[in-house]
């Protein structure tokens, strides 16, 4: 059978680092409060000339270089983002143009913090269906541009950045020993739409709006929803938590990450954590974490890797892949 195998990975971060100490000068908060409740110590903030598209392009070029490929070798670009450069055209088309790619297809996908998981699942469907042979999947965000910097409950949580994977078609035996995506589990429930949202949009207010969140409500649902899609992935593949080499979760909150791992019986030493360095970068958080752990040698060829995320909507999902 056809598998979607990881060929390359890359990341890009803004130049500016904003520490918790700097946050203390902006809003009524403290480094101790932020670290204790979230695990975040710093985040990257996009500056002048840095946009979702420019960061996405940087991550794409890093992935192409690592894979030994050029844009001519791609035939699909999917960008997961909630902070596009423009309402339209799609940021993916912008990145396609920046890369000098004049063929194939490119489009954006919006599932907030679950966006990268949704995008990998979509690329996998395209590849397995014969509609693409090599896909560039990017998670890129500039959430700093939609934050209310007077709201200390949200502005301390988020950061900017981009990460990318290149997936390509390869023949597999149809077993769990195959490299590539083994299963994807996606969920959503719009009844929770008022718990994490942006209070603006072209069709409602004609403005960009600001991010709003009921933190306790999100936290209350997070661990259960994450556990749901991971256990579904285990059931679909006949694997267990013991088989997983690395859990790469959405980097929203250290307490959610640790709580999910404990509930699933995955040792914390098998969990990739970058929330302390990046903050919550929404759709960019999983590919940024993948880039960190693969670049430093933790994630190796043949490792079984579980990706999971939950985001506004609510949306949530998992991808189980062999690296």
C-alpha atoms as a printed R data frame, in Angstrom:
    type eleno elety resid chain resno       x      y       z
1   ATOM     1    CA   UNK     A     1   0.000  0.000   0.000
2   ATOM     2    CA   UNK     A     2   0.996  3.641  -0.370
3   ATOM     3    CA   UNK     A     3   2.378  5.339   2.755
4   ATOM     4    CA   UNK     A     4   3.111  9.036   3.320
5   ATOM     5    CA   UNK     A     5   6.708  9.027   4.547
6   ATOM     6    CA   UNK     A     6   8.566 11.932   6.141
7   ATOM     7    CA   UNK     A     7  11.310 13.081   3.774
8   ATOM     8    CA   UNK     A     8  12.319 16.347   5.420
9   ATOM     9    CA   UNK     A     9  11.560 18.759   8.248
10  ATOM    10    CA   UNK     A    10  12.340 22.383   9.042
11  ATOM    11    CA   UNK     A    11  11.445 25.374  11.197
12  ATOM    12    CA   UNK     A    12  11.673 29.150  11.314
13  ATOM    13    CA   UNK     A    13  11.319 31.543  14.236
14  ATOM    14    CA   UNK     A    14  11.160 35.339  14.453
15  ATOM    15    CA   UNK     A    15  14.297 37.183  15.514
16  ATOM    16    CA   UNK     A    16  12.798 38.657  18.673
17  ATOM    17    CA   UNK     A    17  12.543 36.698  21.910
18  ATOM    18    CA   UNK     A    18  10.137 37.970  24.574
19  ATOM    19    CA   UNK     A    19  10.868 36.617  28.056
20  ATOM    20    CA   UNK     A    20   8.479 36.440  30.977
21  ATOM    21    CA   UNK     A    21  10.452 39.261  32.571
22  ATOM    22    CA   UNK     A    22   9.499 41.506  29.655
23  ATOM    23    CA   UNK     A    23   5.898 40.392  30.083
24  ATOM    24    CA   UNK     A    24   6.027 41.708  33.653
25  ATOM    25    CA   UNK     A    25   6.601 45.205  32.274
26  ATOM    26    CA   UNK     A    26   3.556 44.908  29.966
27  ATOM    27    CA   UNK     A    27   0.835 43.402  32.153
28  ATOM    28    CA   UNK     A    28   0.222 42.571  35.792
29  ATOM    29    CA   UNK     A    29   1.884 39.161  35.895
30  ATOM    30    CA   UNK     A    30   5.127 37.504  36.976
31  ATOM    31    CA   UNK     A    31   7.604 34.977  35.669
32  ATOM    32    CA   UNK     A    32   6.738 32.692  38.592
33  ATOM    33    CA   UNK     A    33   2.996 32.861  37.852
34  ATOM    34    CA   UNK     A    34   3.448 32.112  34.144
35  ATOM    35    CA   UNK     A    35   5.902 29.239  34.653
36  ATOM    36    CA   UNK     A    36   3.865 27.628  37.438
37  ATOM    37    CA   UNK     A    37   0.609 27.620  35.483
38  ATOM    38    CA   UNK     A    38   1.837 27.066  31.925
39  ATOM    39    CA   UNK     A    39   5.510 26.056  31.848
40  ATOM    40    CA   UNK     A    40   6.250 28.926  29.438
41  ATOM    41    CA   UNK     A    41   9.486 30.873  29.971
42  ATOM    42    CA   UNK     A    42   9.719 32.772  26.689
43  ATOM    43    CA   UNK     A    43   8.160 33.099  23.238
44  ATOM    44    CA   UNK     A    44   9.157 34.525  19.845
45  ATOM    45    CA   UNK     A    45   7.347 37.598  18.519
46  ATOM    46    CA   UNK     A    46   7.222 38.542  14.831
47  ATOM    47    CA   UNK     A    47   8.683 41.959  14.004
48  ATOM    48    CA   UNK     A    48   8.454 44.290  11.067
49  ATOM    49    CA   UNK     A    49   8.643 42.371   7.802
50  ATOM    50    CA   UNK     A    50   8.039 39.030   9.495
51  ATOM    51    CA   UNK     A    51   4.694 37.461   8.595
52  ATOM    52    CA   UNK     A    52   3.051 34.064   8.565
53  ATOM    53    CA   UNK     A    53   4.092 33.653   4.923
54  ATOM    54    CA   UNK     A    54   7.709 34.686   5.489
55  ATOM    55    CA   UNK     A    55   8.049 32.341   8.465
56  ATOM    56    CA   UNK     A    56   6.343 29.558   6.509
57  ATOM    57    CA   UNK     A    57   8.719 30.121   3.612
58  ATOM    58    CA   UNK     A    58  11.689 29.877   5.976
59  ATOM    59    CA   UNK     A    59  10.466 26.582   7.408
60  ATOM    60    CA   UNK     A    60   9.761 25.263   3.898
61  ATOM    61    CA   UNK     A    61  13.246 26.100   2.639
62  ATOM    62    CA   UNK     A    62  14.814 24.440   5.686
63  ATOM    63    CA   UNK     A    63  12.760 21.282   5.062
64  ATOM    64    CA   UNK     A    64  13.635 21.248   1.353
65  ATOM    65    CA   UNK     A    65  17.332 21.666   2.100
66  ATOM    66    CA   UNK     A    66  17.301 18.867   4.669
67  ATOM    67    CA   UNK     A    67  15.456 16.608   2.221
68  ATOM    68    CA   UNK     A    68  17.791 17.447  -0.672
69  ATOM    69    CA   UNK     A    69  14.833 18.613  -2.763
70  ATOM    70    CA   UNK     A    70  13.778 21.736  -4.667
71  ATOM    71    CA   UNK     A    71  10.325 23.306  -5.068
72  ATOM    72    CA   UNK     A    72  10.128 21.594  -8.471
73  ATOM    73    CA   UNK     A    73   9.965 18.278  -6.623
74  ATOM    74    CA   UNK     A    74   6.734 19.245  -4.813
75  ATOM    75    CA   UNK     A    75   3.206 18.995  -6.157
76  ATOM    76    CA   UNK     A    76   1.157 20.079  -3.140
77  ATOM    77    CA   UNK     A    77   1.468 22.705  -0.393
78  ATOM    78    CA   UNK     A    78  -0.901 22.781   2.585
79  ATOM    79    CA   UNK     A    79  -0.531 25.553   5.149
80  ATOM    80    CA   UNK     A    80  -2.268 25.204   8.510
81  ATOM    81    CA   UNK     A    81  -2.828 28.677   9.942
82  ATOM    82    CA   UNK     A    82  -5.359 30.837  11.760
83  ATOM    83    CA   UNK     A    83  -3.354 34.005  11.095
84  ATOM    84    CA   UNK     A    84  -3.001 34.303   7.304
85  ATOM    85    CA   UNK     A    85  -1.213 37.238   5.706
86  ATOM    86    CA   UNK     A    86  -4.465 38.162   3.925
87  ATOM    87    CA   UNK     A    87  -8.095 37.061   3.974
88  ATOM    88    CA   UNK     A    88  -7.222 35.879   0.468
89  ATOM    89    CA   UNK     A    89  -5.282 34.750  -1.458
90  ATOM    90    CA   UNK     A    90  -4.258 31.808   0.671
91  ATOM    91    CA   UNK     A    91  -0.952 32.005   2.521
92  ATOM    92    CA   UNK     A    92  -0.063 28.687   0.859
93  ATOM    93    CA   UNK     A    93  -0.282 30.317  -2.576
94  ATOM    94    CA   UNK     A    94   1.859 33.190  -1.284
95  ATOM    95    CA   UNK     A    95   4.490 30.694  -0.093
96  ATOM    96    CA   UNK     A    96   4.236 28.790  -3.377
97  ATOM    97    CA   UNK     A    97   5.084 32.030  -5.182
98  ATOM    98    CA   UNK     A    98   7.930 32.861  -2.779
99  ATOM    99    CA   UNK     A    99   9.424 29.444  -3.471
100 ATOM   100    CA   UNK     A   100   9.202 30.017  -7.220
101 ATOM   101    CA   UNK     A   101   6.886 27.038  -7.658
102 ATOM   102    CA   UNK     A   102   4.672 27.388 -10.742
103 ATOM   103    CA   UNK     A   103   2.873 24.060 -10.735
104 ATOM   104    CA   UNK     A   104   0.808 21.841  -8.458
105 ATOM   105    CA   UNK     A   105  -1.731 23.049  -5.917
106 ATOM   106    CA   UNK     A   106  -1.603 25.073  -2.718
107 ATOM   107    CA   UNK     A   107  -4.257 25.880  -0.140
108 ATOM   108    CA   UNK     A   108  -4.739 26.859   3.505
109 ATOM   109    CA   UNK     A   109  -6.418 24.765   6.175
110 ATOM   110    CA   UNK     A   110  -7.971 26.244   9.325
111 ATOM   111    CA   UNK     A   111  -8.433 24.113  12.421
112 ATOM   112    CA   UNK     A   112  -6.667 26.444  14.888
113 ATOM   113    CA   UNK     A   113  -4.223 24.563  17.171
114 ATOM   114    CA   UNK     A   114  -5.189 21.216  15.603
115 ATOM   115    CA   UNK     A   115  -4.403 22.599  12.156
116 ATOM   116    CA   UNK     A   116  -1.123 20.790  11.604
117 ATOM   117    CA   UNK     A   117  -2.621 17.416  12.546
118 ATOM   118    CA   UNK     A   118  -5.517 18.090  10.172
119 ATOM   119    CA   UNK     A   119  -3.075 19.164   7.444
120 ATOM   120    CA   UNK     A   120  -0.929 16.027   7.785
121 ATOM   121    CA   UNK     A   121  -4.085 13.900   7.634
122 ATOM   122    CA   UNK     A   122  -5.222 15.774   4.517
123 ATOM   123    CA   UNK     A   123  -1.852 15.452   2.792
124 ATOM   124    CA   UNK     A   124  -1.828 11.747   3.626
125 ATOM   125    CA   UNK     A   125  -5.258 11.349   2.014
126 ATOM   126    CA   UNK     A   126  -4.054 13.141  -1.125
127 ATOM   127    CA   UNK     A   127  -0.947 10.943  -1.331
128 ATOM   128    CA   UNK     A   128  -2.746  7.658  -0.661
129 ATOM   129    CA   UNK     A   129  -5.426  8.660  -3.170
130 ATOM   130    CA   UNK     A   130  -2.867  9.274  -5.902
131 ATOM   131    CA   UNK     A   131  -3.599 13.019  -6.126
132 ATOM   132    CA   UNK     A   132  -0.090 13.991  -4.983
133 ATOM   133    CA   UNK     A   133   3.269 12.281  -4.717
134 ATOM   134    CA   UNK     A   134   5.121 14.798  -2.560
135 ATOM   135    CA   UNK     A   135   3.488 17.320  -0.216
136 ATOM   136    CA   UNK     A   136   4.887 20.210   1.793
137 ATOM   137    CA   UNK     A   137   2.882 20.560   5.012
138 ATOM   138    CA   UNK     A   138   3.432 23.773   6.967
139 ATOM   139    CA   UNK     A   139   2.114 25.043  10.289
140 ATOM   140    CA   UNK     A   140   2.712 28.791  10.525
141 ATOM   141    CA   UNK     A   141   1.318 31.449  12.848
142 ATOM   142    CA   UNK     A   142   1.722 35.056  13.977
143 ATOM   143    CA   UNK     A   143  -0.664 34.936  16.916
144 ATOM   144    CA   UNK     A   144   0.954 38.033  18.413
145 ATOM   145    CA   UNK     A   145  -1.015 40.007  15.818
146 ATOM   146    CA   UNK     A   146  -4.414 38.914  17.203
147 ATOM   147    CA   UNK     A   147  -3.651 39.172  20.915
148 ATOM   148    CA   UNK     A   148  -5.159 41.715  23.281
149 ATOM   149    CA   UNK     A   149  -1.960 42.826  24.979
150 ATOM   150    CA   UNK     A   150  -3.932 44.159  27.951
151 ATOM   151    CA   UNK     A   151  -5.437 40.713  28.669
152 ATOM   152    CA   UNK     A   152  -2.928 38.973  30.923
153 ATOM   153    CA   UNK     A   153  -4.827 35.676  30.752
154 ATOM   154    CA   UNK     A   154  -4.088 35.256  27.045
155 ATOM   155    CA   UNK     A   155  -1.190 37.462  25.935
156 ATOM   156    CA   UNK     A   156   1.344 35.556  28.050
157 ATOM   157    CA   UNK     A   157   0.478 32.244  26.393
158 ATOM   158    CA   UNK     A   158   1.097 32.665  22.681
159 ATOM   159    CA   UNK     A   159   4.019 33.125  20.311
160 ATOM   160    CA   UNK     A   160   4.908 33.102  16.622
161 ATOM   161    CA   UNK     A   161   6.759 30.649  14.410
162 ATOM   162    CA   UNK     A   162   6.545 28.049  11.664
163 ATOM   163    CA   UNK     A   163   7.452 24.416  11.100
164 ATOM   164    CA   UNK     A   164   7.220 22.118   8.092
165 ATOM   165    CA   UNK     A   165   7.286 18.475   7.020
166 ATOM   166    CA   UNK     A   166   7.714 17.060   3.533
167 ATOM   167    CA   UNK     A   167   5.697 13.890   3.009
168 ATOM   168    CA   UNK     A   168   6.249 11.668  -0.027
169 ATOM   169    CA   UNK     A   169   4.617  8.549  -1.395
170 ATOM   170    CA   UNK     A   170   6.408  5.269  -0.688
171 ATOM   171    CA   UNK     A   171   5.427  1.633  -0.943
172 ATOM   172    CA   UNK     A   172   4.606 -0.086   2.332
173 ATOM   173    CA   UNK     A   173   3.602 -3.589   3.370
174 ATOM   174    CA   UNK     A   174   0.463 -2.411   5.146
175 ATOM   175    CA   UNK     A   175   1.827 -3.221   8.599
176 ATOM   176    CA   UNK     A   176   2.775 -1.113  11.602
177 ATOM   177    CA   UNK     A   177   6.427 -1.646  10.671
178 ATOM   178    CA   UNK     A   178   5.941  0.600   7.628
179 ATOM   179    CA   UNK     A   179   7.487  4.042   7.707
180 ATOM   180    CA   UNK     A   180   5.018  6.897   7.267
181 ATOM   181    CA   UNK     A   181   1.549  7.800   8.495
182 ATOM   182    CA   UNK     A   182  -0.174  4.769   9.994
183 ATOM   183    CA   UNK     A   183  -3.444  6.387  11.062
184 ATOM   184    CA   UNK     A   184  -5.085  9.772  11.589
185 ATOM   185    CA   UNK     A   185  -7.996 10.465  13.935
186 ATOM   186    CA   UNK     A   186  -9.851 13.791  13.613
187 ATOM   187    CA   UNK     A   187 -12.704 15.231  15.698
188 ATOM   188    CA   UNK     A   188 -14.631 18.473  16.181
189 ATOM   189    CA   UNK     A   189 -17.580 19.774  18.170
190 ATOM   190    CA   UNK     A   190 -18.846 23.278  17.445
191 ATOM   191    CA   UNK     A   191 -20.853 23.513  20.666
192 ATOM   192    CA   UNK     A   192 -17.619 24.689  22.301
193 ATOM   193    CA   UNK     A   193 -17.068 27.552  19.856
194 ATOM   194    CA   UNK     A   194 -17.459 30.267  22.492
195 ATOM   195    CA   UNK     A   195 -14.717 28.891  24.739
196 ATOM   196    CA   UNK     A   196 -11.778 29.763  22.466
197 ATOM   197    CA   UNK     A   197 -12.346 32.162  19.578
198 ATOM   198    CA   UNK     A   198 -11.473 35.474  17.915
199 ATOM   199    CA   UNK     A   199 -14.080 38.210  18.354
200 ATOM   200    CA   UNK     A   200 -13.882 39.499  14.795
201 ATOM   201    CA   UNK     A   201 -13.985 38.482  11.152
202 ATOM   202    CA   UNK     A   202 -14.746 39.750   7.627
203 ATOM   203    CA   UNK     A   203 -18.377 38.583   7.627
204 ATOM   204    CA   UNK     A   204 -19.294 39.694  11.166
205 ATOM   205    CA   UNK     A   205 -17.389 42.746  12.340
206 ATOM   206    CA   UNK     A   206 -15.262 43.580   9.332
207 ATOM   207    CA   UNK     A   207 -12.242 43.564  11.651
208 ATOM   208    CA   UNK     A   208  -9.497 41.102  12.533
209 ATOM   209    CA   UNK     A   209 -10.540 40.930  16.205
210 ATOM   210    CA   UNK     A   210  -8.698 39.592  19.242
211 ATOM   211    CA   UNK     A   211  -8.296 36.137  20.719
212 ATOM   212    CA   UNK     A   212 -10.627 35.335  23.626
213 ATOM   213    CA   UNK     A   213 -10.446 32.257  25.802
214 ATOM   214    CA   UNK     A   214 -12.164 30.675  28.778
215 ATOM   215    CA   UNK     A   215  -9.020 29.028  30.087
216 ATOM   216    CA   UNK     A   216 -10.604 26.825  32.725
217 ATOM   217    CA   UNK     A   217 -13.162 25.454  30.251
218 ATOM   218    CA   UNK     A   218 -10.459 24.645  27.698
219 ATOM   219    CA   UNK     A   219  -8.324 22.967  30.344
220 ATOM   220    CA   UNK     A   220 -11.333 20.974  31.589
221 ATOM   221    CA   UNK     A   221 -11.926 19.389  28.178
222 ATOM   222    CA   UNK     A   222  -8.353 19.101  26.926
223 ATOM   223    CA   UNK     A   223  -7.036 15.957  28.595
224 ATOM   224    CA   UNK     A   224 -10.162 13.906  27.851
225 ATOM   225    CA   UNK     A   225 -10.296 14.933  24.199
226 ATOM   226    CA   UNK     A   226  -6.590 14.289  23.671
227 ATOM   227    CA   UNK     A   227  -6.871 10.875  25.319
228 ATOM   228    CA   UNK     A   228  -9.845 10.051  23.066
229 ATOM   229    CA   UNK     A   229  -7.982 10.478  19.758
230 ATOM   230    CA   UNK     A   230  -4.788  8.814  20.971
231 ATOM   231    CA   UNK     A   231  -6.675  5.758  22.200
232 ATOM   232    CA   UNK     A   232  -8.525  5.706  18.853
233 ATOM   233    CA   UNK     A   233  -5.150  5.636  17.077
234 ATOM   234    CA   UNK     A   234  -4.039  2.726  19.253
235 ATOM   235    CA   UNK     A   235  -7.248  0.846  18.470
236 ATOM   236    CA   UNK     A   236  -6.932  1.483  14.723
237 ATOM   237    CA   UNK     A   237  -3.383  0.123  14.605
238 ATOM   238    CA   UNK     A   238  -3.373 -2.455  17.384
239 ATOM   239    CA   UNK     A   239  -0.597 -0.592  19.178
240 ATOM   240    CA   UNK     A   240  -0.319  0.523  22.793
241 ATOM   241    CA   UNK     A   241   1.347  3.280  24.763
242 ATOM   242    CA   UNK     A   242   4.316  0.951  25.298
243 ATOM   243    CA   UNK     A   243   4.976  0.928  21.533
244 ATOM   244    CA   UNK     A   244   5.266  4.721  21.270
245 ATOM   245    CA   UNK     A   245   8.808  6.060  21.150
246 ATOM   246    CA   UNK     A   246   7.826  9.736  21.235
247 ATOM   247    CA   UNK     A   247   4.704 11.708  22.033
248 ATOM   248    CA   UNK     A   248   4.814 15.110  20.310
249 ATOM   249    CA   UNK     A   249   1.847 17.074  21.659
250 ATOM   250    CA   UNK     A   250   0.504 20.496  20.827
251 ATOM   251    CA   UNK     A   251   2.498 22.848  23.037
252 ATOM   252    CA   UNK     A   252  -0.256 24.764  24.845
253 ATOM   253    CA   UNK     A   253   0.309 24.180  28.531
254 ATOM   254    CA   UNK     A   254   2.778 21.997  30.408
255 ATOM   255    CA   UNK     A   255   0.114 20.813  32.845
256 ATOM   256    CA   UNK     A   256  -2.102 19.587  29.983
257 ATOM   257    CA   UNK     A   257   0.861 17.842  28.354
258 ATOM   258    CA   UNK     A   258   1.894 16.088  31.579
259 ATOM   259    CA   UNK     A   259  -1.683 15.196  32.522
260 ATOM   260    CA   UNK     A   260  -2.362 13.617  29.119
261 ATOM   261    CA   UNK     A   261   0.854 11.596  29.192
262 ATOM   262    CA   UNK     A   262   0.132 10.290  32.694
263 ATOM   263    CA   UNK     A   263  -3.434  9.317  31.792
264 ATOM   264    CA   UNK     A   264  -2.181  7.402  28.753
265 ATOM   265    CA   UNK     A   265   0.684  5.759  30.619
266 ATOM   266    CA   UNK     A   266   3.381  7.364  28.470
267 ATOM   267    CA   UNK     A   267   6.535  8.185  30.481
268 ATOM   268    CA   UNK     A   268   7.357 11.885  30.573
269 ATOM   269    CA   UNK     A   269  10.847 11.148  29.248
270 ATOM   270    CA   UNK     A   270   9.170 10.080  25.984
271 ATOM   271    CA   UNK     A   271   7.331 13.422  25.635
272 ATOM   272    CA   UNK     A   272   8.792 16.213  23.506
273 ATOM   273    CA   UNK     A   273   8.264 19.534  25.288
274 ATOM   274    CA   UNK     A   274   9.116 22.923  23.759
275 ATOM   275    CA   UNK     A   275   6.367 25.050  25.315
276 ATOM   276    CA   UNK     A   276   8.937 26.588  27.650
277 ATOM   277    CA   UNK     A   277  10.832 28.050  24.674
278 ATOM   278    CA   UNK     A   278   8.095 28.761  22.135
279 ATOM   279    CA   UNK     A   279   4.885 29.267  24.090
280 ATOM   280    CA   UNK     A   280   1.695 28.261  22.295
281 ATOM   281    CA   UNK     A   281   2.276 28.737  18.568
282 ATOM   282    CA   UNK     A   282  -1.029 27.123  17.593
283 ATOM   283    CA   UNK     A   283  -0.697 25.178  14.302
284 ATOM   284    CA   UNK     A   284   3.083 25.726  14.317
285 ATOM   285    CA   UNK     A   285   3.696 24.085  17.693
286 ATOM   286    CA   UNK     A   286   3.853 20.420  16.641
287 ATOM   287    CA   UNK     A   287   6.152 20.915  13.624
288 ATOM   288    CA   UNK     A   288   8.384 23.212  15.704
289 ATOM   289    CA   UNK     A   289   8.624 20.483  18.362
290 ATOM   290    CA   UNK     A   290   9.272 17.832  15.704
291 ATOM   291    CA   UNK     A   291  12.059 19.946  14.230
292 ATOM   292    CA   UNK     A   292  13.639 20.401  17.662
293 ATOM   293    CA   UNK     A   293  13.557 16.705  18.581
294 ATOM   294    CA   UNK     A   294  14.557 15.387  15.158
295 ATOM   295    CA   UNK     A   295  17.383 17.907  14.753
296 ATOM   296    CA   UNK     A   296  18.914 17.063  18.139
297 ATOM   297    CA   UNK     A   297  18.769 13.334  17.406
298 ATOM   298    CA   UNK     A   298  16.034 12.251  19.787
299 ATOM   299    CA   UNK     A   299  13.585 11.259  17.040
300 ATOM   300    CA   UNK     A   300  15.299  8.730  14.776
301 ATOM   301    CA   UNK     A   301  14.368  6.855  11.630
302 ATOM   302    CA   UNK     A   302  12.020  4.015  12.512
303 ATOM   303    CA   UNK     A   303  10.700  5.590  15.721
304 ATOM   304    CA   UNK     A   304   6.957  5.432  16.360
305 ATOM   305    CA   UNK     A   305   5.772  9.001  16.889
306 ATOM   306    CA   UNK     A   306   2.367 10.138  18.142
307 ATOM   307    CA   UNK     A   307   1.198 13.664  17.279
308 ATOM   308    CA   UNK     A   308  -1.821 15.133  19.059
309 ATOM   309    CA   UNK     A   309  -3.540 18.504  19.363
310 ATOM   310    CA   UNK     A   310  -6.683 20.266  20.505
311 ATOM   311    CA   UNK     A   311  -7.764 23.728  19.415
312 ATOM   312    CA   UNK     A   312 -10.574 26.245  19.107
313 ATOM   313    CA   UNK     A   313 -13.812 24.995  17.667
314 ATOM   314    CA   UNK     A   314 -13.252 22.654  19.460
315 ATOM   315    CA   UNK     A   315 -11.155 20.584  17.082
316 ATOM   316    CA   UNK     A   316  -8.853 17.785  18.137
317 ATOM   317    CA   UNK     A   317  -6.937 14.984  16.493
318 ATOM   318    CA   UNK     A   318  -3.985 12.620  16.402
319 ATOM   319    CA   UNK     A   319  -1.575 11.194  13.840
320 ATOM   320    CA   UNK     A   320   0.481  8.070  14.466
321 ATOM   321    CA   UNK     A   321   3.478  7.788  12.162
322 ATOM   322    CA   UNK     A   322   6.724  5.887  11.895
323 ATOM   323    CA   UNK     A   323   9.574  8.304  11.297
